[in-house]
Amino acid sequence: MDQAQREFLVEIEELVEQMFADLDALRTTTKDGRKRRELIDLVFRRVHSVKGSAASCGLETVREIAHEFENLLDEMRAGRVAVEDDVIDACENAIVALSESLSLAASSVEGPSRHALFEQLQAAAKGKSAAATETDAQAIREQVPTEIWQTLTDPEKQRLASIIAENSPLFVVTASFELADFDAQFFRLKAKLAEAGEVISTSPAVDAAHPQQINFRVLYASDGDLSAIVASVSDFSRVSFKEITIARAERSLASPSGAETSPASSPSAATPVSMSSLSNFVRTDLDKLDRLISANDELLRTTASALDLAMSQSVSHSVKEELHNLNEQIRSSFMSVAEDLINLRLVSLGPTLQRAARAGRAAARLAGKEIDFEVRGAEISLDKLLVDAIADPLIHLVRNAVDHGVETADERVTAGKRPRGTVRIEALSEGSQSRLRVADDGRGVDPLLIAEAATRLGIPVSDPPLDIDRSLRLIFRPGFTTFSSATDVSGRGVGLDVVETMVEQVGGELRVSSEPNLGTTFEIRLPVTFGLVTTNVVVSDGNRYCIPAGQTLGIDAIDVVDGSSGANQLRQVSLRDLLGQPDEPDDDSASQLHLITCQFMDERAGMSSQELKCIGIVVDRVEGPQEVLVRKLGRHAGRWYGIAGATELRDGTVALVLDLPRLLSSQL
């Protein structure tokens, strides 16, 4: 696949994510007919753009899906298909198919047959429901001025019927403008009117008695306060409003289900909008960006070394001071450039979290469960490689929470809970590290149920019965499932072990905590890829390590002879002991050690109930603060217990960056 095709794929993927967001908004917008029509029209334009882009780069399957999807949306826009749940489900299936086909195309893999999807879309498009009967249409024609009715296109008539079905007040707005600047004035009036309602159609006319003026009749609908609307256009001298009263038939003018219908906009509305032309972004290869980050870091160290060498020479005090100031300015500039370069790698977590929530809602509908999905931390940005890597594991954890965690409404009521369950999908950022959590308020992990499943699968379980820790370890066993038969979502034994493997492949770690009848929380701990972190460089057993400055409260000297320090009341632990290093030799000439007071979250009580803890770490020596570029340690980083990453210090030596909460977990 060449560069042009890759760029097309990225652009189409962005449009697909936007479609998902629009469809989510459409599901929740049930009373605002105007908003629903705008959303359907927006999705139609995006699909039209996808179809055009797919055809341009030879993605035939994507083009076919977009074409069938576009046909359904066109019927919805024209008001001939009611916007009901099954229709929205068909739309969501089409978007999912587009997303899957794009992923397969990026891997040069031929996708499966989409005949079943096409049949679903075509069936939905054929389930037409006219927005108005002939009797209803006659009632509308009798009230709308003839000269306006005759200018309406069929889509505009459908749109008018939809608006009337929603009982929205209807007006004929008459305006008159000077011929010299009528176009600018008229568009300004339309924009004002559109702020509080919908402009259905416009009809220009010339008054023979006033040849220097041009008149307009605007068919306009609005639920807003008429006096406020009139006031908003008061700077136009010749504008008047006349309300049209429609003698409505007994039947609703809307579809039998009462769902709002959508308009077909003017021909210009169907013109595809190029999203790339509206953005001020360029795309780049991540490998090139990585090399640029590394080159910037190397150039910083080389420049700093040159300045250090210059300051070590025999120069006057004023020159040395000037060199020192120059050194600080250059270092600050390089760090600023490095931070900007690193930020170029970051993408928002929002689309990935929303995608997981959509997968959860689909699984809940399939399982017949009532579940609310909460998304938190969508504003957080992560390295694109990590976001891409954890998307599928996150979706699997959400589906697992739906299928295994949250009970049915009847089971929840019996257990004394509210009928609707809750699944929370959240992202947290702590310094250079990030975490993703999927938490539910369901049944939790039941050791008895785990033991029964283990016995059924031929896994020996010793007496006494399993405790919660052993149960949590078992659920990660390959092939393990508590379901006796497979469902559409779970039960095939391809589950948490795969999720754990996928997370570990990017250097992350998967953790779980659970309480029976209260719920389960899965947490994905993600490694740092690139990150600028202010640290304190310390020495232990001749090796240098970095401790994040955000976790450091203070540094005190300790007298080796009597062990006294300014923090005697603080619990202390030696960094040598934490790292498994030998005790300091007796003949060590150093007369003082250093005690670093550190503060961090204690997670022993569970991921949902954290508290701050303070502890003193005894180190051989403290070299001082440095702002460093932290790098990941590869796919096995999660197994480096207590290590967050590595960095190259100013003198070119490599130091490990410590993950204090994890390193100290056994000491608390």
N, C-alpha and C positions, 0 to 999 in steps of 0.2 A: 504494500500500500504506500503510495507516494505522499509527499508532504501536503499537497492540495487536498487529497482525500482525508487525511488525518484532521486537517483544519475544518473540513466540512463536517466530519463526525463530531468534533468538539462543539461546533455551532448547533448542530441538530440536538445533541445531548442537552445543551442549555435550554433549548426550546422545549424539549420533553419535560425537563424539571419544572419549567414555568407552567406547563400544562397541568402537571400534577397539582401545583399550588392553586391554579385557577379552579380545578375540579373540586378540590377541598373546600374552597370558598363557595362554590356552587351548591355543595351539599348542605352547608350551614346557612345559606341565604334562602329562606323559605317564604318570607313575607314581602320582600322588596322585589317586585317584578322588574322594575327598571334595572336594578343591579344584576339580576339573573340574566336579563337579555344582554347586558354589556359583557358579562362573563362568557356567555355562550359565543358571542360574536368574537371575543378575544381568543378563545380556544380555536375557533374556526380559522382565524387569521394565522395563528401559530401552526396549525396542522397544514394549512395551505403552503406556508413557508417550508415546512419539513418536506412536503411532497416535492416541491420544486428543487430543494437542495439535494434530496435523495436521487431524483432523476438526473441531476447534473453530474453526480459522482458515481452513477451506476449502481446504486443500492436498490435493486428492483423489488426485493421483499419489503423494504421500508416504504418504498413508493406505493406498493399495492395496499399495504395496511393504511397508510395515510389517505389514500384515495377512498377506500370504503368508509373510513372514519369520517372523512369530509362529507360524504353523502349523507350520513346520519346527522351530522351537525347542521348541514344545510336545511334538512327537514325541520330540525329543532328551531333554527333561526327564523324559518318561514312560518312558524307557529302551527305546523301540521303534525307535530309529534309532541305529546305531553312530556314535560320534564319530570319524570317519575324516578323512583329509586332504581328500578330495573334498567331504565335507559341510562342513568348515570353509571350504574355498574358496568354496562356495556362499553361506555366511554372509557372508564378506568381500565378495563381489560385491554382496550385498544392501545392506551398509552403504555401499559405494562408490556404489551407485545412490541411496541416501537422501541422501548428501552432495551428489551432482551435482544431484539434483532440488531440494534446498534452494537451491543456488546459482542455478539457473534461476528458481526462484520469486522469489528476491530481486530478480532482474532483470526480472521479469514476462514471462519467456519460457516458452513451452510446451515441455515436455520430450518426448523421443522415446518410441516405444513400448517397453514393458517386457515384452512377451510372452515373449521369449527367457529373460529372468531368471525370470519366473514359472514357465515350464516347467522350468527348472533346479531351482528351489526345490521345486516339486511332485514332481519325479522323486526328489529327495533325500528328501523326506518319505515317499514310497511305498517307498523301499528299506528296509523295516522288517526288524528282526532281534529277535525276542523274547528277552528276557533269560533266560528259562528255559523248558525244555520241560515238558510235563505230568508226565513222570517226575520231573524235577528238582523241580518244584513240590510233588509228593507227598512227596519226601524232606524238604523244608523243613517242610511241614505236620506231619509226624510228630514233629518235634523241637521246634517252637515250641509253647508251651502253647496249648491250644485256645481258651481265653478271650481270649488275645491275638490269635491268628490271625483269629478271627471279627470282631474290631474293626478289622482292617486294611482300608483302602480299596485299590482296585486300584492306584493310583499308589504307595501305600506298599508293596504287595507287589512291584511292579516295582523299587522302591528297595531293598528287602530282597534281592531276587535279585541286583541289581548289586553290593551290598556283599559277599554271599557269594561271588560270582564272583571278587572281588578277594582272597579268602581272609582277609578281616578277621575277627578274633575277635568273636563275638556274645555278648551277655549279656542276662539279664533282671535288671534292678535293681529291688529291692523297697524301698519307702520308706513310712514311716508318719508322719503329722503330726497335731498337735492341730487340731481343727476351727476354733478361734478365729483362727488365722493360717496355715492350710494353704496358701492361695494364694500369699502372699509367700514362704513357705519352699519351696514346690514350684518356683516360678520361679527362685529362687536356686539350687536343686539342679540344675535343667536347665541353667542358665548355666554352672555348674561342670563338669558333664558335657560340655557342648558345647566346652569349651576343649581337650579331648583326644580327642574322638570325635564321633559323630553320634547324636542322639536320633531314632530311626525312628518310634516311636509311644509314646503313653502311654495307660494304661487305669486310671481311678479305680474304687474299690470301697469300700463301707462294711462294716466288720466288726460284726455284730450284738452280739458279746460286748464290743465297745469302741465304743459309740455316740459318744463324744467324739473319736474319731480317724477319719481318712480315709486309706485306703491307696492307693498307686499302684504299678502295674507299668510299668516303662519298658523298651521294647525298644531296646537300646543296642549300638553297634558302635564299636570302638576298636582301633587298632594300638599304642597306647601301653602303657607299663608299668603293669600292673594294680595293683601295690602303690602306685605313685605316685598313681594315680587314686583309690584307696581312701583314701589319706592326704589328698588334696585335699578330700574330703567328710567328713572325720573329725568336723567340728563338728556334723554331723547324727547324732543319737543312734540312729536306727532305720533304717539303710540297709544293704542286703546285696546282694552280686553273685553271680549264678549263670551260669556259662558254658554256652552251648548248643553242642553238637557236631553239626554237620550231616554226614550221610552223603552226600557229594557224588557225583554221577554221574560216569561216565568223561569225558563231554563237559564243556567249560567252560560255566558258567552264563551267561557273557557272550556277546557277539555272536561270530560265526565269526571275525572278525578279531582278537578279543581286546581290542578297544577298550573303554574304560570307558563306561558309560552314565550317564545323569543322572536324578535323581529328579523327580517332580512333587511340589511341596510342597503344603501345606494350602491351602484356598481363600484364606486371607488372604495367601498368598505371591503370588498373582496380582493383588492389588490394586496399581494403579499408584502409584509413589512420585513425588511432585512434587519434583523436584530443587530448584526455586526456593524451595520452602518450607523446605528444609534449609539454605539458604545465607543469609548475612547481607550480601548485596550488592544494590546498586541499579545500574541502567544509566543512562548519560547519553550525550548526543550529543557527539561529539568536537569539533565546531565550537564548541559552547557552552563546552566545556572549554578550547579554545584561547583564546577570548575572555577567559575568567576568568584564564588564565595571563598574558595580555598586560595585563589590567587590574591584576593584582597587581604586575607589573613596573613599570607606569607609576605606580602609587600609591607604590611604593618610591622611585622617582626623585624624585617630587614632594615626598614627605616629607623625603628626604635634602636636597633643595635648600632647603627651608624651614629645616631645622636648620642647614645651612651658612650661610644668610643670617643666622640668629640669632647664630651664633658669630662672624660677621664684625663684629657691632655692638660698640660700646664697653660691655662688661660686665665685671664683676669676674672675677678668676681662678677663684673657686670656682664661679660660675655657668657660666663657659665650660667648666670641667671636667665639671660636671654635664650640660651639653648634649652634650659629647663622649661621655660614657658612655651617655646616652640615645640618641644617634645609633647607637652600636654595638649596643645592645639592639634597637632598632627594625629595623636592617638584618638582624640575625641572625634575628629573628622573621619578617620578610618572606621571607628566603631559605628558611627552614624551610617556610613555607607554599608557596612556589614549588616546592620539591622534592617536597612531598606531592602537589601538583597534577599535576606532571609524572609522578609514579609512577602516578597514576590512568590515564594513557594507556598504561601498559606492560602487556603480556601475556606469558605464558611462551612461550618458543620450543619447549618440549618437544613439544606436540602436532604442530607443524609438522615438526619433525625426525623424529618417529615416523611421521608420514604419509609423508614422503619415503622412509623406510626400508621401509615397507609396500609402497609403489609399486615399490621396488627388488626386494624379495623376489618380488613378483608377476611382474616382468619376468624375473627369474632363473629362475623356474619355467617361464615361457613359453619361454625360450631354452634350457632344459635345462642351466643352468650351476650349479655349486656355489659359492655366495658367502656369506660371513659379512658382516653389516652391523653396524658399530660407530657408536653415537651418543654424542657428547660435547657438553657445554655445554648440556644440556637445561634446566639451572637458570637460564640467562640470560634476562632479560626485555628485550623491545624494544617500541618504539612499535607500537601495533596496526596503523596504516596500513602500516608497513614489513613487518610479519609477514604481513599479507594479500597484499601486493604481491609478495613473494619466494616465496610458497608454490609457485606453478606453475613458475617458473624453477628452483627447487631440485629439484623432482620431475623436471624434464626433464634436469637435470645428472646425477641419480642413474641414471635410465634410460639416459642416454648412456654412463655408466661401465659399466653392465651389458652393454649391447649392443656398444659399440665398444671399451671399455677392457679388461675382464677376459676372458681367454681361456677356452676350454673346458678341462675337467680334463685331457684327453689332451694338448692343446697346452701346458699349464702343466708337466706332467710332462716333456715333451720339452724344454722350455726350462729344466729344472732347478729348477722351483718346486714348492711343495706343491700338491696337486690343487685345494684350495679357495682361491678368491680372496678378497680383502677390499676392501670399500668403506667408507671412513670418512666420516661426516657430522658435522661439528663446527662449533660456534659459539665465537667468541672475542670478548671485549670489552676494548678498550683506551681508557680514558678515556671520551670522549664518542662514540667511533666503535666500530662492531662489524663483524665479518667472519664470513662463512659459507664453509666449505670442503667440497668433495666430492673426496676423494682415493681413487684405486684403485691396486692393485699389479699392474696389467695390462701390456699390451704397449707402452704409451706411444704417442706420435705418431711414426709412421714416415715420414720425408720421402719415401722412395721410393714408398710407398703413396699419399701425398698427391699426388705428381707424376703417378702413373698415373691417379688419379681426376680430376685437373685436365685432363689430356689427353683423357680420355673425355668430359668435360663441355664441351670446347672452350675451355678456359681456357689461354692461351699460357703456357708455362713456359720461361724462358730457361735456357741452360747457363751455368755448371755446375749439377749437381743442386741442388735446394732444400736450404737449411739449415734448422735447427729453428725459427728465428725466423720465417722466411718461411712455413714450413709451418703454424705456429700462427696466423699472420694469415689464411691461406687458409681454415681451417676455419670462420671466422666469415663467410665470403662467402655471401650469400643464395643458396639453392638448392644449396649444396655438400654432397655426401655421398660417402663412400668405398664405399657399397654399390651394387652394380650393379643390384639389385632391392630392392623394398620388403619389409620384414618387418612383423610385427605391432607392432613397437616403433619401428623406425627405417627410414631409407632413402628418405624422400620429400623430402629437402632442406629441410624446415621444421624448423630446429634451432637451432644456436647463435646465428645472427643474430637470431632471435626472442627468445632468452633475453637476449642483450645489449641489445636494444631495450627489453625490459620492465624490466631492471635500471636502464638509463639514465633511464627515465621517472620513476623515484622519486629521481633524483639519485645513483644508485650507479654502481659501476664493476665490470666483469667482467674478471678476469685469469686467465691460465693458464700453467702451467709443466709441462714433460714431459721425461722421460728414456727413451729407447728401452729396452724390456724391463724397466723398473723401475716405470713407472706415470705417471699424469697427475693433476695437482691443479688444480681450478678454484676460484677464490676470488671471492666477491661482497663487495665493499666497500660498506658502507652508510653513508649520510650521517647526520648528527645531525638530528633533527627539533626537539626541545627538549631542552636539557640544561644543568644548572648546572655550570660548570667554573671552577676557580681558575686564573687566568692572570696573566702579567706583561704589562703594557701597555708597548709600545715605540713609538718614533717613527722613521720613515725617510722622508726627502724630504718632511717636513711632514705625512705621513699616520700615523695610529695603527693599530697591529696588536696582536693578542693571541697570546701564545705560551703553551700549556698549562704550568702550573707543574710538573706531573708530569714534564715533559721537561727541566726546567731544573735544573742542578746548582749554578750560581753565577753571579754578576754581578761583573765587574771594570771599573774605569775604565782607559781607554787614553789616554796622552798623545799628542796629535796631532802634536807636533813630532818625537819620537823613536820613536813607535810602541810604547813599552814598556808592559807590563801585568804583572799577576801570573800570567798564563797563557801565557807566550811559547812554551812547548813544544807548545801545542795548535794543530792546524791551524785556520786562520781563513778565513772567507768573509764577504763583505759582504752584508747584507740588500738593499742597493741593487742589487747585481749579481744576486742571486737573483730580485728582482722586476722586473728590467729598467728600473730607475730611473737617471737621470743621476748621474754622480759629484758629490760634494759641491762646491759652488762654492768657489773659492780664497779669496774674501773672507769666508767664513763666520766669524763671530766666536766660534764655540764653540771652546773650548780642549781639550775632551775628548770622546772617543767612549766607548761602552761595549761590552764584550765579554760575551756571554751564553754560558756553557758548557752545551751541550745534549747529552742522551743519548737514543738511540732505537735501534730495531731496524733493522739493515741487511739488506735482503731481496734484494740482488743475487745471492746464491748460490742463490736459490730460496726458495719459500715454506716449505719444510719444514726449511730449515737456516738459521735466522736467528741473528745475533749482535749484541751491543750495540756501538754505535759512539758516540764522543764527537767533537764538533766545536764550534768557537767561531764565533758569529755576531756580526758587528760591526754595531751599530745607532747611530743618531745620539743617541738619548737613551732612558733607561728612566724611565717615570713611576711604576712601582711595581705591586704586586699588586692585582687586583680579582677578585671572584667575579662572573661574568657569566652571563647567560642566553643560550646559543647557540641560534641558529635556523638552519633549513636554507635553502639558496639556490634551491630550486625544482628542476624536473625536469632542468635542465642543470648541476646542481651538480658532477657527475662530470667535466665538461669544464673546470671552474675549477681548473687544475692547482695543487696545493699549498694550496688553500683548503678548510678544513673547515666553515666556516659564517660567520655574521655575528652581531654583538651590538650592543646599544645601551649605551653606557657611562653612567656616572653623570651626566655633564653633557648627555646627550641625543644626543651624536654617535655615528655608526655606525663600527664597526671590524671588520675582517675577522679571523677566527681562522685561524691558519696551521696547515697539515698538514705538519709538519717532515719526517717520513720521505719523503714524496712530493716535497716541495720541494727536498730535498737529494739526491735519488736521482742526479741528474746530476753531483753534485760529489764523490761518494765513490769 
